Amino acid sequence: MKVTLQNTSKIVKLGDVPARIWEGETESGIKVHAFITRVAMNKDEDCSEFEKELQECTPPSTDVEVYPANLIL
């Protein structure tokens, strides 16, 4: 399965760990939300452009304004 994601400005706590909500969809068009706690790159890669892009956040959709805790795995 492939999922295309875009980071949002919304950050939630998963226990004691902060997670940014990313929104996107699968190749078949199913909308998804991902709770990302970490993103890593190969240490030998030039990550300057990647770091710049990570700073560009979109406002979250209204779908993620309130998330019931029981929906988070």
PyMOL Python script that loads the backbone (N, CA, C, O; Angstrom):
from pymol import cmd

cmd.read_pdbstr("""\
ATOM      1  N   MET A   1       0.848  -1.170   0.000  1.00  0.00           N
ATOM      2  CA  MET A   1       0.000   0.000   0.000  1.00  0.00           C
ATOM      3  C   MET A   1       0.895   1.236   0.000  1.00  0.00           C
ATOM      4  O   MET A   1       1.929   1.265   0.667  1.00  0.00           O
ATOM      5  N   LYS A   2       0.490   2.243  -0.746  1.00  0.00           N
ATOM      6  CA  LYS A   2       1.178   3.521  -0.734  1.00  0.00           C
ATOM      7  C   LYS A   2       0.232   4.569  -0.182  1.00  0.00           C
ATOM      8  O   LYS A   2      -0.959   4.578  -0.493  1.00  0.00           O
ATOM      9  N   VAL A   3       0.782   5.456   0.648  1.00  0.00           N
ATOM     10  CA  VAL A   3       0.013   6.551   1.224  1.00  0.00           C
ATOM     11  C   VAL A   3       0.791   7.839   0.987  1.00  0.00           C
ATOM     12  O   VAL A   3       1.993   7.895   1.244  1.00  0.00           O
ATOM     13  N   THR A   4       0.120   8.861   0.504  1.00  0.00           N
ATOM     14  CA  THR A   4       0.724  10.176   0.352  1.00  0.00           C
ATOM     15  C   THR A   4       0.245  11.033   1.510  1.00  0.00           C
ATOM     16  O   THR A   4      -0.958  11.157   1.745  1.00  0.00           O
ATOM     17  N   LEU A   5       1.200  11.631   2.243  1.00  0.00           N
ATOM     18  CA  LEU A   5       0.874  12.404   3.440  1.00  0.00           C
ATOM     19  C   LEU A   5       1.373  13.837   3.334  1.00  0.00           C
ATOM     20  O   LEU A   5       2.347  14.126   2.640  1.00  0.00           O
ATOM     21  N   GLN A   6       0.675  14.734   4.045  1.00  0.00           N
ATOM     22  CA  GLN A   6       1.107  16.124   4.173  1.00  0.00           C
ATOM     23  C   GLN A   6       1.023  16.490   5.647  1.00  0.00           C
ATOM     24  O   GLN A   6       0.034  16.202   6.321  1.00  0.00           O
ATOM     25  N   ASN A   7       2.096  17.140   6.140  1.00  0.00           N
ATOM     26  CA  ASN A   7       2.100  17.471   7.562  1.00  0.00           C
ATOM     27  C   ASN A   7       1.169  18.645   7.850  1.00  0.00           C
ATOM     28  O   ASN A   7       0.983  19.533   7.018  1.00  0.00           O
ATOM     29  N   THR A   8       0.587  18.624   9.050  1.00  0.00           N
ATOM     30  CA  THR A   8      -0.283  19.713   9.490  1.00  0.00           C
ATOM     31  C   THR A   8       0.364  20.382  10.696  1.00  0.00           C
ATOM     32  O   THR A   8       1.389  19.926  11.203  1.00  0.00           O
ATOM     33  N   SER A   9      -0.241  21.446  11.135  1.00  0.00           N
ATOM     34  CA  SER A   9       0.264  22.162  12.308  1.00  0.00           C
ATOM     35  C   SER A   9      -0.262  21.579  13.620  1.00  0.00           C
ATOM     36  O   SER A   9       0.105  22.054  14.695  1.00  0.00           O
ATOM     37  N   LYS A  10      -1.107  20.566  13.546  1.00  0.00           N
ATOM     38  CA  LYS A  10      -1.734  19.989  14.752  1.00  0.00           C
ATOM     39  C   LYS A  10      -0.811  18.963  15.409  1.00  0.00           C
ATOM     40  O   LYS A  10      -0.350  18.015  14.774  1.00  0.00           O
ATOM     41  N   ILE A  11      -0.555  19.183  16.705  1.00  0.00           N
ATOM     42  CA  ILE A  11       0.258  18.254  17.493  1.00  0.00           C
ATOM     43  C   ILE A  11      -0.584  17.767  18.662  1.00  0.00           C
ATOM     44  O   ILE A  11      -1.222  18.558  19.356  1.00  0.00           O
ATOM     45  N   VAL A  12      -0.579  16.448  18.871  1.00  0.00           N
ATOM     46  CA  VAL A  12      -1.312  15.827  19.976  1.00  0.00           C
ATOM     47  C   VAL A  12      -0.322  15.016  20.810  1.00  0.00           C
ATOM     48  O   VAL A  12       0.810  14.781  20.389  1.00  0.00           O
ATOM     49  N   LYS A  13      -0.753  14.598  21.982  1.00  0.00           N
ATOM     50  CA  LYS A  13       0.071  13.748  22.843  1.00  0.00           C
ATOM     51  C   LYS A  13      -0.409  12.308  22.730  1.00  0.00           C
ATOM     52  O   LYS A  13      -1.603  12.031  22.847  1.00  0.00           O
ATOM     53  N   LEU A  14       0.520  11.402  22.502  1.00  0.00           N
ATOM     54  CA  LEU A  14       0.251   9.963  22.555  1.00  0.00           C
ATOM     55  C   LEU A  14       0.937   9.468  23.811  1.00  0.00           C
ATOM     56  O   LEU A  14       2.127   9.151  23.800  1.00  0.00           O
ATOM     57  N   GLY A  15       0.186   9.404  24.887  1.00  0.00           N
ATOM     58  CA  GLY A  15       0.818   9.151  26.188  1.00  0.00           C
ATOM     59  C   GLY A  15       1.613  10.390  26.547  1.00  0.00           C
ATOM     60  O   GLY A  15       1.052  11.476  26.690  1.00  0.00           O
ATOM     61  N   ASP A  16       2.929  10.228  26.695  1.00  0.00           N
ATOM     62  CA  ASP A  16       3.809  11.355  26.989  1.00  0.00           C
ATOM     63  C   ASP A  16       4.561  11.850  25.755  1.00  0.00           C
ATOM     64  O   ASP A  16       5.390  12.755  25.856  1.00  0.00           O
ATOM     65  N   VAL A  17       4.280  11.269  24.604  1.00  0.00           N
ATOM     66  CA  VAL A  17       5.047  11.573  23.396  1.00  0.00           C
ATOM     67  C   VAL A  17       4.241  12.492  22.471  1.00  0.00           C
ATOM     68  O   VAL A  17       3.110  12.159  22.118  1.00  0.00           O
ATOM     69  N   PRO A  18       4.798  13.638  22.073  1.00  0.00           N
ATOM     70  CA  PRO A  18       4.088  14.485  21.113  1.00  0.00           C
ATOM     71  C   PRO A  18       4.127  13.872  19.716  1.00  0.00           C
ATOM     72  O   PRO A  18       5.135  13.296  19.307  1.00  0.00           O
ATOM     73  N   ALA A  19       3.026  14.000  18.995  1.00  0.00           N
ATOM     74  CA  ALA A  19       2.935  13.481  17.628  1.00  0.00           C
ATOM     75  C   ALA A  19       2.257  14.527  16.751  1.00  0.00           C
ATOM     76  O   ALA A  19       1.241  15.110  17.130  1.00  0.00           O
ATOM     77  N   ARG A  20       2.831  14.753  15.583  1.00  0.00           N
ATOM     78  CA  ARG A  20       2.201  15.662  14.624  1.00  0.00           C
ATOM     79  C   ARG A  20       1.220  14.849  13.778  1.00  0.00           C
ATOM     80  O   ARG A  20       1.523  13.729  13.366  1.00  0.00           O
ATOM     81  N   ILE A  21       0.050  15.419  13.525  1.00  0.00           N
ATOM     82  CA  ILE A  21      -0.928  14.746  12.679  1.00  0.00           C
ATOM     83  C   ILE A  21      -0.626  15.099  11.225  1.00  0.00           C
ATOM     84  O   ILE A  21      -0.514  16.270  10.865  1.00  0.00           O
ATOM     85  N   TRP A  22      -0.499  14.070  10.408  1.00  0.00           N
ATOM     86  CA  TRP A  22      -0.322  14.207   8.968  1.00  0.00           C
ATOM     87  C   TRP A  22      -1.601  13.689   8.326  1.00  0.00           C
ATOM     88  O   TRP A  22      -2.181  12.710   8.795  1.00  0.00           O
ATOM     89  N   GLU A  23      -2.040  14.337   7.261  1.00  0.00           N
ATOM     90  CA  GLU A  23      -3.239  13.923   6.549  1.00  0.00           C
ATOM     91  C   GLU A  23      -2.873  13.508   5.132  1.00  0.00           C
ATOM     92  O   GLU A  23      -1.931  14.032   4.539  1.00  0.00           O
ATOM     93  N   GLY A  24      -3.628  12.565   4.606  1.00  0.00           N
ATOM     94  CA  GLY A  24      -3.348  12.137   3.244  1.00  0.00           C
ATOM     95  C   GLY A  24      -4.354  11.133   2.759  1.00  0.00           C
ATOM     96  O   GLY A  24      -5.463  11.019   3.282  1.00  0.00           O
ATOM     97  N   GLU A  25      -3.932  10.394   1.727  1.00  0.00           N
ATOM     98  CA  GLU A  25      -4.811   9.362   1.202  1.00  0.00           C
ATOM     99  C   GLU A  25      -4.002   8.256   0.542  1.00  0.00           C
ATOM    100  O   GLU A  25      -2.853   8.441   0.140  1.00  0.00           O
ATOM    101  N   THR A  26      -4.649   7.099   0.447  1.00  0.00           N
ATOM    102  CA  THR A  26      -4.035   5.945  -0.200  1.00  0.00           C
ATOM    103  C   THR A  26      -4.150   6.104  -1.712  1.00  0.00           C
ATOM    104  O   THR A  26      -4.831   7.002  -2.207  1.00  0.00           O
ATOM    105  N   GLU A  27      -3.483   5.230  -2.424  1.00  0.00           N
ATOM    106  CA  GLU A  27      -3.573   5.260  -3.893  1.00  0.00           C
ATOM    107  C   GLU A  27      -5.010   5.093  -4.380  1.00  0.00           C
ATOM    108  O   GLU A  27      -5.376   5.596  -5.442  1.00  0.00           O
ATOM    109  N   SER A  28      -5.811   4.392  -3.604  1.00  0.00           N
ATOM    110  CA  SER A  28      -7.203   4.173  -4.015  1.00  0.00           C
ATOM    111  C   SER A  28      -8.137   5.272  -3.538  1.00  0.00           C
ATOM    112  O   SER A  28      -9.347   5.183  -3.746  1.00  0.00           O
ATOM    113  N   GLY A  29      -7.594   6.320  -2.894  1.00  0.00           N
ATOM    114  CA  GLY A  29      -8.399   7.474  -2.515  1.00  0.00           C
ATOM    115  C   GLY A  29      -8.982   7.460  -1.120  1.00  0.00           C
ATOM    116  O   GLY A  29      -9.803   8.317  -0.794  1.00  0.00           O
ATOM    117  N   ILE A  30      -8.583   6.511  -0.282  1.00  0.00           N
ATOM    118  CA  ILE A  30      -9.084   6.464   1.094  1.00  0.00           C
ATOM    119  C   ILE A  30      -8.339   7.499   1.925  1.00  0.00           C
ATOM    120  O   ILE A  30      -7.110   7.479   1.992  1.00  0.00           O
ATOM    121  N   LYS A  31      -9.089   8.414   2.566  1.00  0.00           N
ATOM    122  CA  LYS A  31      -8.476   9.450   3.391  1.00  0.00           C
ATOM    123  C   LYS A  31      -7.981   8.845   4.702  1.00  0.00           C
ATOM    124  O   LYS A  31      -8.671   8.042   5.331  1.00  0.00           O
ATOM    125  N   VAL A  32      -6.776   9.246   5.102  1.00  0.00           N
ATOM    126  CA  VAL A  32      -6.179   8.723   6.330  1.00  0.00           C
ATOM    127  C   VAL A  32      -5.541   9.859   7.132  1.00  0.00           C
ATOM    128  O   VAL A  32      -5.251  10.937   6.612  1.00  0.00           O
ATOM    129  N   HIS A  33      -5.336   9.575   8.406  1.00  0.00           N
ATOM    130  CA  HIS A  33      -4.590  10.457   9.295  1.00  0.00           C
ATOM    131  C   HIS A  33      -3.481   9.627   9.911  1.00  0.00           C
ATOM    132  O   HIS A  33      -3.703   8.481  10.302  1.00  0.00           O
ATOM    133  N   ALA A  34      -2.298  10.190   9.999  1.00  0.00           N
ATOM    134  CA  ALA A  34      -1.163   9.495  10.609  1.00  0.00           C
ATOM    135  C   ALA A  34      -0.637  10.343  11.755  1.00  0.00           C
ATOM    136  O   ALA A  34      -0.561  11.568  11.652  1.00  0.00           O
ATOM    137  N   PHE A  35      -0.277   9.687  12.840  1.00  0.00           N
ATOM    138  CA  PHE A  35       0.267  10.357  14.012  1.00  0.00           C
ATOM    139  C   PHE A  35       1.766  10.076  14.032  1.00  0.00           C
ATOM    140  O   PHE A  35       2.192   8.999  14.448  1.00  0.00           O
ATOM    141  N   ILE A  36       2.558  11.032  13.589  1.00  0.00           N
ATOM    142  CA  ILE A  36       3.993  10.836  13.399  1.00  0.00           C
ATOM    143  C   ILE A  36       4.750  11.393  14.595  1.00  0.00           C
ATOM    144  O   ILE A  36       4.617  12.570  14.933  1.00  0.00           O
ATOM    145  N   THR A  37       5.537  10.545  15.225  1.00  0.00           N
ATOM    146  CA  THR A  37       6.333  10.984  16.372  1.00  0.00           C
ATOM    147  C   THR A  37       7.774  11.270  15.999  1.00  0.00           C
ATOM    148  O   THR A  37       8.441  12.056  16.672  1.00  0.00           O
ATOM    149  N   ARG A  38       8.265  10.645  14.937  1.00  0.00           N
ATOM    150  CA  ARG A  38       9.652  10.844  14.516  1.00  0.00           C
ATOM    151  C   ARG A  38       9.760  10.661  13.006  1.00  0.00           C
ATOM    152  O   ARG A  38       9.022   9.877  12.409  1.00  0.00           O
ATOM    153  N   VAL A  39      10.694  11.398  12.394  1.00  0.00           N
ATOM    154  CA  VAL A  39      11.019  11.222  10.981  1.00  0.00           C
ATOM    155  C   VAL A  39      12.533  11.219  10.897  1.00  0.00           C
ATOM    156  O   VAL A  39      13.185  12.111  11.440  1.00  0.00           O
ATOM    157  N   ALA A  40      13.096  10.240  10.233  1.00  0.00           N
ATOM    158  CA  ALA A  40      14.556  10.124  10.142  1.00  0.00           C
ATOM    159  C   ALA A  40      14.992  10.000   8.692  1.00  0.00           C
ATOM    160  O   ALA A  40      14.235   9.554   7.829  1.00  0.00           O
ATOM    161  N   MET A  41      16.225  10.403   8.450  1.00  0.00           N
ATOM    162  CA  MET A  41      16.843  10.275   7.133  1.00  0.00           C
ATOM    163  C   MET A  41      18.194   9.601   7.299  1.00  0.00           C
ATOM    164  O   MET A  41      18.744   9.535   8.398  1.00  0.00           O
ATOM    165  N   ASN A  42      18.711   9.108   6.198  1.00  0.00           N
ATOM    166  CA  ASN A  42      20.054   8.547   6.195  1.00  0.00           C
ATOM    167  C   ASN A  42      21.040   9.659   6.549  1.00  0.00           C
ATOM    168  O   ASN A  42      20.963  10.755   5.993  1.00  0.00           O
ATOM    169  N   LYS A  43      21.960   9.386   7.465  1.00  0.00           N
ATOM    170  CA  LYS A  43      22.887  10.418   7.928  1.00  0.00           C
ATOM    171  C   LYS A  43      23.828  10.920   6.840  1.00  0.00           C
ATOM    172  O   LYS A  43      24.405  11.998   6.981  1.00  0.00           O
ATOM    173  N   ASP A  44      23.995  10.160   5.755  1.00  0.00           N
ATOM    174  CA  ASP A  44      24.880  10.568   4.666  1.00  0.00           C
ATOM    175  C   ASP A  44      24.177  11.452   3.633  1.00  0.00           C
ATOM    176  O   ASP A  44      24.828  11.973   2.728  1.00  0.00           O
ATOM    177  N   GLU A  45      22.881  11.624   3.754  1.00  0.00           N
ATOM    178  CA  GLU A  45      22.108  12.443   2.812  1.00  0.00           C
ATOM    179  C   GLU A  45      22.158  13.913   3.222  1.00  0.00           C
ATOM    180  O   GLU A  45      22.299  14.230   4.403  1.00  0.00           O
ATOM    181  N   ASP A  46      22.042  14.809   2.239  1.00  0.00           N
ATOM    182  CA  ASP A  46      21.892  16.235   2.515  1.00  0.00           C
ATOM    183  C   ASP A  46      20.435  16.459   2.903  1.00  0.00           C
ATOM    184  O   ASP A  46      19.548  16.351   2.057  1.00  0.00           O
ATOM    185  N   CYS A  47      20.181  16.764   4.157  1.00  0.00           N
ATOM    186  CA  CYS A  47      18.802  16.866   4.639  1.00  0.00           C
ATOM    187  C   CYS A  47      18.317  18.310   4.743  1.00  0.00           C
ATOM    188  O   CYS A  47      17.246  18.544   5.303  1.00  0.00           O
ATOM    189  N   SER A  48      19.055  19.275   4.232  1.00  0.00           N
ATOM    190  CA  SER A  48      18.666  20.674   4.374  1.00  0.00           C
ATOM    191  C   SER A  48      17.310  20.966   3.727  1.00  0.00           C
ATOM    192  O   SER A  48      16.482  21.655   4.323  1.00  0.00           O
ATOM    193  N   GLU A  49      17.075  20.456   2.531  1.00  0.00           N
ATOM    194  CA  GLU A  49      15.787  20.694   1.862  1.00  0.00           C
ATOM    195  C   GLU A  49      14.665  19.966   2.597  1.00  0.00           C
ATOM    196  O   GLU A  49      13.563  20.498   2.735  1.00  0.00           O
ATOM    197  N   PHE A  50      14.940  18.766   3.062  1.00  0.00           N
ATOM    198  CA  PHE A  50      13.947  17.995   3.818  1.00  0.00           C
ATOM    199  C   PHE A  50      13.550  18.741   5.090  1.00  0.00           C
ATOM    200  O   PHE A  50      12.363  18.848   5.399  1.00  0.00           O
ATOM    201  N   GLU A  51      14.527  19.255   5.826  1.00  0.00           N
ATOM    202  CA  GLU A  51      14.238  20.005   7.051  1.00  0.00           C
ATOM    203  C   GLU A  51      13.421  21.251   6.749  1.00  0.00           C
ATOM    204  O   GLU A  51      12.523  21.601   7.514  1.00  0.00           O
ATOM    205  N   LYS A  52      13.721  21.923   5.646  1.00  0.00           N
ATOM    206  CA  LYS A  52      12.971  23.113   5.245  1.00  0.00           C
ATOM    207  C   LYS A  52      11.518  22.746   4.968  1.00  0.00           C
ATOM    208  O   LYS A  52      10.601  23.433   5.418  1.00  0.00           O
ATOM    209  N   GLU A  53      11.311  21.662   4.226  1.00  0.00           N
ATOM    210  CA  GLU A  53       9.952  21.233   3.895  1.00  0.00           C
ATOM    211  C   GLU A  53       9.171  20.812   5.134  1.00  0.00           C
ATOM    212  O   GLU A  53       7.956  21.004   5.186  1.00  0.00           O
ATOM    213  N   LEU A  54       9.837  20.248   6.125  1.00  0.00           N
ATOM    214  CA  LEU A  54       9.152  19.847   7.355  1.00  0.00           C
ATOM    215  C   LEU A  54       8.587  21.048   8.116  1.00  0.00           C
ATOM    216  O   LEU A  54       7.618  20.910   8.862  1.00  0.00           O
ATOM    217  N   GLN A  55       9.181  22.209   7.932  1.00  0.00           N
ATOM    218  CA  GLN A  55       8.715  23.419   8.608  1.00  0.00           C
ATOM    219  C   GLN A  55       7.437  23.975   7.978  1.00  0.00           C
ATOM    220  O   GLN A  55       6.728  24.758   8.609  1.00  0.00           O
ATOM    221  N   GLU A  56       7.139  23.576   6.742  1.00  0.00           N
ATOM    222  CA  GLU A  56       5.949  24.048   6.038  1.00  0.00           C
ATOM    223  C   GLU A  56       4.761  23.176   6.421  1.00  0.00           C
ATOM    224  O   GLU A  56       4.646  22.042   5.956  1.00  0.00           O
ATOM    225  N   CYS A  57       3.885  23.694   7.259  1.00  0.00           N
ATOM    226  CA  CYS A  57       2.729  22.944   7.743  1.00  0.00           C
ATOM    227  C   CYS A  57       1.440  23.577   7.240  1.00  0.00           C
ATOM    228  O   CYS A  57       1.339  24.798   7.119  1.00  0.00           O
ATOM    229  N   THR A  58       0.469  22.741   6.952  1.00  0.00           N
ATOM    230  CA  THR A  58      -0.849  23.241   6.579  1.00  0.00           C
ATOM    231  C   THR A  58      -1.764  23.163   7.794  1.00  0.00           C
ATOM    232  O   THR A  58      -1.533  22.343   8.683  1.00  0.00           O
ATOM    233  N   PRO A  59      -2.790  23.993   7.849  1.00  0.00           N
ATOM    234  CA  PRO A  59      -3.762  23.854   8.929  1.00  0.00           C
ATOM    235  C   PRO A  59      -4.467  22.505   8.804  1.00  0.00           C
ATOM    236  O   PRO A  59      -4.723  22.045   7.691  1.00  0.00           O
ATOM    237  N   PRO A  60      -4.781  21.872   9.921  1.00  0.00           N
ATOM    238  CA  PRO A  60      -5.465  20.580   9.846  1.00  0.00           C
ATOM    239  C   PRO A  60      -6.905  20.750   9.370  1.00  0.00           C
ATOM    240  O   PRO A  60      -7.514  21.802   9.564  1.00  0.00           O
ATOM    241  N   SER A  61      -7.434  19.713   8.751  1.00  0.00           N
ATOM    242  CA  SER A  61      -8.850  19.736   8.374  1.00  0.00           C
ATOM    243  C   SER A  61      -9.698  19.621   9.629  1.00  0.00           C
ATOM    244  O   SER A  61      -9.194  19.288  10.702  1.00  0.00           O
ATOM    245  N   THR A  62     -10.965  19.892   9.492  1.00  0.00           N
ATOM    246  CA  THR A  62     -11.856  19.786  10.646  1.00  0.00           C
ATOM    247  C   THR A  62     -11.995  18.345  11.115  1.00  0.00           C
ATOM    248  O   THR A  62     -12.448  18.101  12.233  1.00  0.00           O
ATOM    249  N   ASP A  63     -11.611  17.383  10.272  1.00  0.00           N
ATOM    250  CA  ASP A  63     -11.680  15.964  10.652  1.00  0.00           C
ATOM    251  C   ASP A  63     -10.763  15.635  11.820  1.00  0.00           C
ATOM    252  O   ASP A  63     -11.017  14.675  12.548  1.00  0.00           O
ATOM    253  N   VAL A  64      -9.706  16.407  12.012  1.00  0.00           N
ATOM    254  CA  VAL A  64      -8.746  16.087  13.075  1.00  0.00           C
ATOM    255  C   VAL A  64      -8.767  17.103  14.215  1.00  0.00           C
ATOM    256  O   VAL A  64      -7.862  17.114  15.050  1.00  0.00           O
ATOM    257  N   GLU A  65      -9.773  17.942  14.257  1.00  0.00           N
ATOM    258  CA  GLU A  65      -9.848  18.923  15.344  1.00  0.00           C
ATOM    259  C   GLU A  65      -9.996  18.236  16.700  1.00  0.00           C
ATOM    260  O   GLU A  65      -9.386  18.660  17.682  1.00  0.00           O
ATOM    261  N   VAL A  66     -10.794  17.188  16.755  1.00  0.00           N
ATOM    262  CA  VAL A  66     -10.972  16.432  18.001  1.00  0.00           C
ATOM    263  C   VAL A  66     -10.835  14.959  17.650  1.00  0.00           C
ATOM    264  O   VAL A  66     -11.550  14.445  16.789  1.00  0.00           O
ATOM    265  N   TYR A  67      -9.906  14.284  18.327  1.00  0.00           N
ATOM    266  CA  TYR A  67      -9.688  12.872  18.073  1.00  0.00           C
ATOM    267  C   TYR A  67      -9.946  12.076  19.336  1.00  0.00           C
ATOM    268  O   TYR A  67      -9.242  12.273  20.326  1.00  0.00           O
ATOM    269  N   PRO A  68     -10.920  11.192  19.345  1.00  0.00           N
ATOM    270  CA  PRO A  68     -11.146  10.351  20.519  1.00  0.00           C
ATOM    271  C   PRO A  68      -9.922   9.451  20.775  1.00  0.00           C
ATOM    272  O   PRO A  68      -9.373   8.866  19.842  1.00  0.00           O
ATOM    273  N   ALA A  69      -9.515   9.349  22.008  1.00  0.00           N
ATOM    274  CA  ALA A  69      -8.311   8.579  22.362  1.00  0.00           C
ATOM    275  C   ALA A  69      -8.434   7.111  21.954  1.00  0.00           C
ATOM    276  O   ALA A  69      -7.418   6.474  21.674  1.00  0.00           O
ATOM    277  N   ASN A  70      -9.639   6.561  21.914  1.00  0.00           N
ATOM    278  CA  ASN A  70      -9.781   5.136  21.573  1.00  0.00           C
ATOM    279  C   ASN A  70      -9.523   4.866  20.087  1.00  0.00           C
ATOM    280  O   ASN A  70      -9.416   3.703  19.697  1.00  0.00           O
ATOM    281  N   LEU A  71      -9.421   5.899  19.250  1.00  0.00           N
ATOM    282  CA  LEU A  71      -9.111   5.694  17.837  1.00  0.00           C
ATOM    283  C   LEU A  71      -7.622   5.651  17.569  1.00  0.00           C
ATOM    284  O   LEU A  71      -7.204   5.325  16.458  1.00  0.00           O
ATOM    285  N   ILE A  72      -6.818   5.970  18.556  1.00  0.00           N
ATOM    286  CA  ILE A  72      -5.371   5.992  18.396  1.00  0.00           C
ATOM    287  C   ILE A  72      -4.827   4.652  18.856  1.00  0.00           C
ATOM    288  O   ILE A  72      -5.009   4.267  20.011  1.00  0.00           O
ATOM    289  N   LEU A  73      -4.150   3.930  17.946  1.00  0.00           N
ATOM    290  CA  LEU A  73      -3.609   2.611  18.289  1.00  0.00           C
ATOM    291  C   LEU A  73      -2.412   2.730  19.195  1.00  0.00           C
ATOM    292  O   LEU A  73      -1.829   1.717  19.584  1.00  0.00           O
TER     293      LEU A  73
END
""", "prot")
cmd.dss("prot")
cmd.show_as("cartoon", "prot")
cmd.util.cbc("prot")
cmd.orient("prot")
